Amino acid sequence: MTWKKEYGEKKPHRVRMSPDEFKNYQAWKEEEKERYNGLKEEAKAQGIPLDKVKQYWYKSQHYSINVAGDTGKTYYDLRDEIIKEMDKYSPVYPKVKRKPQTDGHLLVLDIADLHIGKLCSEFETGDAYNHVTAIQRAKDGVQGILDKSIGFNIDKIVFVIGNDVLHVDTPKNTTTSGTSQDVSCMWYDAFQMARQLYVHIIEQLIQVADVHIVYNPSNHDYMSGFMLADSIKSWFRLSKNVTFDASISHRKYYVYGKNLIGTSHGDGAKNQDLPMLMAHESKDWTNCKHRYWYTHHIHHKSSKDYMGVNVESLRSPSGTDSWHHRNGYTHAPKAVEGFIHHKEHGQVARLNHIF
């Protein structure tokens, strides 16, 4: 097996290689060098600028071969860009020291189903939405929730990320399962915009209180959303004021005082099954008097009290696209939501920033 087939574009210092693997890598590099030099000489002889050559034909006695160049960015291109930017930025966050609060509160901040890259046509649906709108609504929503939380002594923030933050998961502009989507930008641009947005928001939240990041995998961006969460975790690896639960687990749990809070995207387990799942999966069930589930996915509000647990779905700030409009899934309020929890008394306030 050649180096190209086994490792793609990885450089030898990025992976651990056996002697045989390194030998394959050296052979592949020599082949690449010979092909490049041959092409360079032929282009020069024919007066063709080498930097303009995107593909070429190779003809021999037995074969006529079309060799095409790269048609777009690969995962490795995106990875190298992220590494380059992080190396340049090298974020070192000095620890923020805070005074202990005797009557503290938790702020759960949850931007549900942002769908960066989603395209909604005002001509068809009456609702214009694209990646620019998505980013602005996220920023406005976070600021609106923070403004409304003034008056509570916030000593901890849970920031829920994921939940279809990216609209597509493949270069063919489909969800993870292959459903085609209308998009307003390239997948790699959406990824980088989402990363910059999360960095901006987390840096903003750190100024208020220590932040715990909870990542929920979702159906539109199951792969790229996980990579995004992992890159955010790496970005803040030196911060003493940020913690993460960024595993691929579909259900996450967090304890604040006597509050047990579960989060999940909402496309998997049924709402009526979530209370029993919490009881089986969380060791803190018996220690917490107040129990909540925050779910997503359906883009509208629902809330129901089960025995010992409240299960609630959150509104989305994203616009109405062609599919939702055609099927009549319209007119639900678009919003970013937040929730205030007291250590002893549970959820004491709901905050909404409506668009």
N, C-alpha and C positions, 0 to 999 in steps of 0.2 A: 504494500500500500504506500502510495506516495505521500509526501509531507502535505501537499495541497489538499488531498482528499481527507487526510486524517485531522489536520489542524486548521484548515482554511487560511486566514491571513495572520494567524498568531505568530508573534516573533519568538525566537528561541528562549529569550530571557523571561518570557511571560509564562512559560510552562516548564515542567520538569520532564527531561528527555533521557531516555536510555541511550547508550552508544549507537544502537541501530537506528533509533529515531533521529539522532543528530546527523548520522550519515545520510539518511533520506533527505533531511533538510538541506544539507550541503549540496546533494545531487540536484535537488529541485532548484536551488538558487543558481547553479551552473546552467541548467536548462533555460531558466528565465533569462539569464544574461546572454546566452547564445541567441535566443529568439529576438531579444531586444536589439542586439548589435546587428543582426541580419536585417531587421526591419529598418533600423537607422541608416544603414548603408544604402538600401534600396530606395528609401525615401529621398535621401540626399542626391542619388544619381538621377532620379526623376524630377527633382526640383519641387518635392512636396514637403511643406512644413510638417515636421514630426508631431508637433503639439496639436495639429489639426486631425491627426489620424485617430479615429475612434474605433474603426474595425477594418479588417483587410482580408483579402483572399489569398490562400496559399495553394498553388497549383504544382503538382508533380506528375510523374508519368502515370500514376495510378489513381490519384485523388485530387479533388478540387475542394478545398476546405475554407469555409467562411469563419473568421475569428472575430467575435464581437467583443467590444470593450464593456466595462461596467455601465449599467444603465441607471444606477442610482446608488444611494447610500446603503451600506450594510450595517449589521449590528456592530461590527468591529470599528467601522468609521465612527459611529455614534459613541461607542465606548471610549475610543481614543480622544474624541473631542471633550468628553466629560472629564477624563483623566487630566487632559491638558488644562482645562479650565480650573479644576480643583487644585492642581499643582500651582497654578498661577495665583489663585485666590488664597489657598492655604488657610482656611478659616480657623482661627483660634479664638474661642469665646471665653473671656474672663468670667469667672463665676460671679453671678449676681448674689450678693448677700442680702437677706431679707429679715426683717424683724418678725418674731413669732406673733401669730394672731390668735387671740383667745376665742373668737367667734368666727372662724373661717368658713368659706363656701367654695364649692367646686363649680367651675364653669365647664359644661360640656359644649364644645363648639363643633358643629357638624355641617360641612358643605356637602349636601347629598346630591349625587348624580349631576355633576357639573358638565360633563361631556365636552371637554375641550376638543375642538375640531368639528363639532356638529354644525351642520348648515340648515338653517330654516329660512325659507323665502317668504317675505312679507306679502309678495304678490299672490302666493298660493294660500298661505295659512294665516295671514294677518299678523305674523309674529316674526320679526327679523332677529336672527341669532347666528353668531359665528364665534371663532376663537377669540376675537377682540372683545366681543360682548361678554363671553364667558369669564375672561380674566378680570374685566372691570367689575362684573357682578360679584365675583368672589371677594375682591378687595373691598368693595362697598359693603357687602354683607358682613364681613368680619368686623369692619369698623363700626357698622351699625349695631352689631351685637355687643361689642365692647362698650360703646356709648350707653347702651341700655342697661349694662351690668353695673354701671357706676351706682354706688350706694350699698352694694354688697361687698363684704371683705373677701375678695377672691384670693385664696392662698394656693390654689391648684387649678390647672386647666387640662382637660382632656381634649385633644384635637384629633378628630376622626378623619382619616384620609382614605383614599381609594374610592370605592363605590362609584365606578364608572367615571372617574375623573378624566379618563381618555375615552374618546368616542369609538376608535377602531383599534384593532390589535394586529393587523397585517398590512403589508404593502399594497394589497389589493383593495384596501379600504373596506374591510369586513370586520365584524366582531370576531371573538375567539372561535365561535362555532361556525363562522362562515357567512353570516347574514350581511348583505351589502348595505352600506350606509352612504348618505349624502354628506360630503365633507367640505370644509372651507380651507383646509391647509394640508400639507404633507404630514405623514405620521411622525417623522422625526422632529419637525418643527413643533408639533403639539406636545411631544415628550419634553422637549427643552423648555417650552413655555410653562408647562405644568411644574417642572422642577424649580424654575425660577420663582414661580408663584408660591410654592410651598416654602421655599427658603425665605422669601419676603414675609410671609405670614408668621412663620415660626419665630423669626427674629423680632417681629412686632409683639408676639405673645409673650416672649421671654421678659419683656419690659414690665409685664403685668404680674406674672407668677411663673413658677416652674411648670413645665409642659410635659405631659405624657402623650406620646403619639400612638394611636391605635390604627392599624391598617386592616381594612376589610377587602378581601379579594372580590372581584365582581365579574359579571358575564360579558361586558363589552371589552374589557382589557385585562383578562385573567393573567396573561404573561407580562405584558408591558407595564401593567399596574404594579405587579410585584417587583419588577426591576426598578421602577420609579421609587417605590417605597424603600428599597434597599439602597438606592443612591442617596436618598434623603438621610437615611440612617448613617451612611458613611460620611456625609457632609457634616453632620453634627456630632461626629464621634468624639470630638474633643470638648464638647460642651458639658458642663457639670449640671446644667439646669434643664436638660432635655433627656427623657428616657423614651424607649421604644418597645412596642409589641408589634413587630413587623413580620411575623411568621406567616406562612401560607394558610394557617388554620382559618376556617370559615366563620368561626364564632370566637369572640374574644370577651374576656371578663376583666372588670376593674373594680376594686373596692375603695370606697372613700367613707370613712367612719362606719356607719351602719347601712351604707348604700352598697348594693351589689348591682353593677351596671353591665349589661351584655350588649354587644354590638354585632351586627351581621348585615350583609348586603340585602338579603331578603329574597333572593332567587332560589334558595335551596330549601331548607327545612320550613314546614308550614308554621304560621304564626301560632296556631293552637298547640304545636309541639314544643315551642321554645321554652315555656316554663318548666316542663319536665326535663328537657335537655339541660337547662341551667341547674336543676336540682341534682342531676347525675354528674355533670361535668365540673361544676365549681365546688371546691372544698369549703368555700365561704358561705354556702347557702344558709347554714344554721346560725352563723354568726351575724347575719345581716337582716334587719327588720324590713328594710325597704328594697325592693327588687324591681329592676326596669330592663326592658329591651328597647333599643333604638335600631330600627331597620330602615331600609331604603328601597330602591328598585322601582317602585310603582309611581313615584313622582307626585303623590298626593297624600293628604293627611288621613290617617286612621289611628284610632287609639281604643284599646279595650282592656279592661281589668279582668284578668284570670285569677284563679285562687292563689293569692300571694304574690302575683307578678303583674305589672302593667306592660303591655306590648304596644309599641307605637311606631308607625312609619312616618317618615319625614318628607316634607315638600322639597321640590327641586328648584333651583334658580334657572334651569335650562329652558330654552324655547320649545315651541311646538313644531316638529318637523312634518314632512309630508305624510309619513306613515301614521303618526299619532292623529293628525288632523283628519285623514281619510277614515280612520276607525272611530272617530268621535271622542278620543281621549284628550279632551281640551278643557280649558276654562278653569282648571284648578289654580289657586293662587301660587305664584312663583316666589320662592323665598329661601333665605338662609336662616336656620334656626339654631337656638342655643337654649340650654337648660341650666338652672341654678339648683345645686343640691347642698343642703345643710347636713353636717355630720350626723346630727341626732334626728332631725325631722324629715329627712328625705328631700324629694323635689319640692322646692318652695316657689319656683318662678319659671315661666316659659317666656322666651324672648324670640321675637320674629322680626326679620328685616324683609319687608315685602317689596317686590319690584312692580 
